[in-house]
Amino acid sequence: MEPDDNSRPADLLAELTGLHDMLADPACDLGAIPLLQDVVAPATPADPLHSLRPLLMQQAESLLQEIIRDFTPQITAELEKRLHQHLQQLIREQEQLHLSQSQDNPFPP
């Protein structure tokens, strides 16, 4: 509602009162009253993709799940391989450390 349009509420009230009076009249032909969908055109979304967004999001989620499912075995194998390599490296480092400590101190306490 615009600030300088003070007559608008009064006009709406008068229109609603007239409608109430018309519907309260027993001689009123209800078939002559148009339905809202007959008077007001359905709103079209401003964005043509508005109705497609949920479907596109669902399809994207499905595709992502499919890709994850397809690549999980490869990722798991690579992780296991790298973990095994890392553990082997740690074992070698510990063995070298132990060997160097035993060479530095030939008489353990």
C-alpha positions as CSV (number, residue, x, y, z in Angstrom):
1,M,0.0,0.0,0.0
2,E,1.3,3.4,-0.9
3,P,1.7,6.0,1.9
4,D,-0.5,8.6,0.2
5,D,-3.3,6.2,-0.8
6,N,-5.5,6.4,2.3
7,S,-8.7,5.6,0.4
8,R,-7.5,2.0,-0.5
9,P,-8.5,0.4,2.9
10,A,-11.9,2.1,2.8
11,D,-12.5,0.9,-0.8
12,L,-11.5,-2.7,0.1
13,L,-13.8,-2.6,3.2
14,A,-16.7,-1.4,1.0
15,E,-16.0,-4.1,-1.5
16,L,-15.9,-6.8,1.1
17,T,-19.1,-5.5,2.7
18,G,-20.9,-5.5,-0.6
19,L,-19.7,-9.1,-1.3
20,H,-20.9,-10.1,2.2
21,D,-24.3,-8.6,1.6
22,M,-24.6,-10.2,-1.9
23,L,-23.7,-13.7,-0.5
24,A,-26.1,-13.3,2.4
25,D,-29.0,-12.6,0.0
26,P,-31.1,-15.8,-0.4
27,A,-31.8,-14.9,-4.0
28,C,-28.1,-14.8,-4.9
29,D,-27.1,-17.0,-7.8
30,L,-23.8,-18.6,-6.6
31,G,-23.2,-19.9,-10.1
32,A,-22.9,-16.3,-11.4
33,I,-20.0,-15.6,-9.1
34,P,-16.7,-16.3,-10.9
35,L,-14.1,-18.5,-9.3
36,L,-10.7,-17.0,-8.5
37,Q,-8.9,-19.2,-11.1
38,D,-11.4,-17.8,-13.7
39,V,-10.4,-14.2,-12.9
40,V,-6.7,-14.4,-12.0
41,A,-4.2,-15.8,-14.4
42,P,-1.8,-18.3,-12.8
43,A,1.5,-16.7,-12.0
44,T,4.4,-17.8,-14.1
45,P,7.8,-18.0,-12.4
46,A,10.2,-15.3,-13.3
47,D,13.0,-17.9,-13.6
48,P,12.2,-20.6,-16.2
49,L,14.5,-23.0,-14.3
50,H,12.6,-22.4,-11.1
51,S,10.6,-25.6,-11.4
52,L,13.5,-27.6,-12.7
53,R,15.9,-26.7,-9.8
54,P,14.7,-29.5,-7.4
55,L,14.9,-32.1,-10.2
56,L,18.4,-30.9,-11.2
57,M,19.6,-31.0,-7.6
58,Q,18.2,-34.5,-7.2
59,Q,19.9,-35.6,-10.4
60,A,23.2,-34.0,-9.4
61,E,23.1,-35.8,-6.0
62,S,22.4,-39.1,-7.7
63,L,25.3,-38.6,-10.1
64,L,27.6,-37.7,-7.2
65,Q,26.5,-40.8,-5.3
66,E,27.1,-43.0,-8.4
67,I,30.6,-41.5,-8.9
68,I,31.5,-42.1,-5.3
69,R,30.2,-45.7,-5.5
70,D,32.2,-46.3,-8.7
71,F,35.5,-44.8,-7.4
72,T,35.4,-46.1,-3.8
73,P,37.3,-49.3,-4.6
74,Q,40.1,-47.5,-6.4
75,I,40.3,-44.9,-3.6
76,T,40.4,-47.6,-1.0
77,A,43.1,-49.5,-2.8
78,E,45.2,-46.3,-3.2
79,L,44.8,-45.5,0.5
80,E,45.8,-49.0,1.6
81,K,48.9,-48.8,-0.7
82,R,50.0,-45.5,0.6
83,L,49.4,-46.5,4.2
84,H,51.5,-49.6,3.7
85,Q,54.3,-47.6,2.2
86,H,54.2,-45.1,5.0
87,L,54.2,-47.9,7.6
88,Q,57.2,-49.5,5.9
89,Q,59.0,-46.2,5.9
90,L,58.3,-45.7,9.6
91,I,59.6,-49.3,10.4
92,R,62.8,-48.6,8.4
93,E,63.4,-45.3,10.3
94,Q,62.8,-47.0,13.7
95,E,65.2,-49.8,12.7
96,Q,67.8,-47.3,11.7
97,L,67.3,-45.3,14.9
98,H,67.6,-48.5,17.0
99,L,70.7,-49.6,15.1
100,S,72.4,-46.2,15.5
101,Q,71.6,-46.1,19.2
102,S,73.0,-49.6,19.7
103,Q,76.2,-48.6,17.9
104,D,76.6,-45.4,20.0
105,N,76.2,-47.3,23.2
106,P,77.7,-50.8,23.0
107,F,77.0,-51.5,26.7
108,P,73.3,-51.0,27.5
109,P,72.4,-50.1,31.1
